[in-house]
Amino acid sequence: MSPASIQPRDPALPEALSLIQQRDAYLNSIYPPDSHHQMSKAVLMQTHIQFLNVGKKHR
């Protein structure tokens, strides 16, 4: 198993937005709207929110 790296990430980056959209679509498909609470890009970009990315550690 490859080691993982956890890094702060800008939620406005295209890769992050794509992941957020995929998550939202998945949650919308399995839960009624009042059962999940999605955060918008604007909320995720606030200074008191830390958006993290987990990925494979590059050697």
C-alpha positions as CSV (number, residue, x, y, z in Angstrom):
1,M,0.0,0.0,0.0
2,S,1.3,3.4,-0.9
3,P,1.7,6.0,1.8
4,A,-0.9,8.8,1.8
5,S,-0.3,12.5,1.9
6,I,-2.7,15.0,3.5
7,Q,-2.4,18.5,2.2
8,P,-4.5,21.8,2.4
9,R,-6.1,22.4,-1.0
10,D,-8.0,25.2,-2.6
11,P,-11.6,24.1,-3.1
12,A,-11.9,26.3,-6.1
13,L,-9.4,24.2,-8.1
14,P,-11.1,22.3,-11.0
15,E,-10.1,18.9,-9.5
16,A,-11.6,19.8,-6.1
17,L,-14.8,21.2,-7.7
18,S,-15.2,18.0,-9.7
19,L,-14.9,15.9,-6.6
20,I,-17.4,18.1,-4.7
21,Q,-19.8,17.9,-7.6
22,Q,-19.5,14.1,-7.7
23,R,-20.0,13.9,-3.9
24,D,-23.1,16.1,-4.1
25,A,-24.6,14.0,-7.0
26,Y,-24.0,10.8,-5.0
27,L,-25.5,12.2,-1.8
28,N,-28.5,13.5,-3.8
29,S,-29.0,10.0,-5.3
30,I,-29.2,8.2,-1.9
31,Y,-30.6,10.7,0.6
32,P,-33.5,13.0,0.7
33,P,-32.4,16.7,0.6
34,D,-33.1,17.3,4.3
35,S,-30.8,14.4,5.3
36,H,-27.5,15.9,4.0
37,H,-26.0,19.4,4.2
38,Q,-23.8,20.3,1.3
39,M,-21.3,23.2,1.6
40,S,-20.9,25.5,-1.3
41,K,-17.5,26.5,-2.7
42,A,-18.0,29.9,-1.1
43,V,-18.4,28.3,2.3
44,L,-15.5,26.0,1.8
45,M,-13.3,29.0,0.9
46,Q,-13.9,30.8,4.2
47,T,-10.8,31.3,6.3
48,H,-12.1,29.3,9.3
49,I,-12.7,26.2,7.0
50,Q,-9.8,23.9,6.2
51,F,-10.3,21.9,3.0
52,L,-7.9,19.0,2.8
53,N,-6.8,16.6,0.0
54,V,-5.7,13.1,0.6
55,G,-3.6,11.5,-2.1
56,K,-0.7,9.2,-2.8
57,K,2.6,10.4,-1.5
58,H,5.0,11.0,-4.3
59,R,8.6,9.9,-3.6
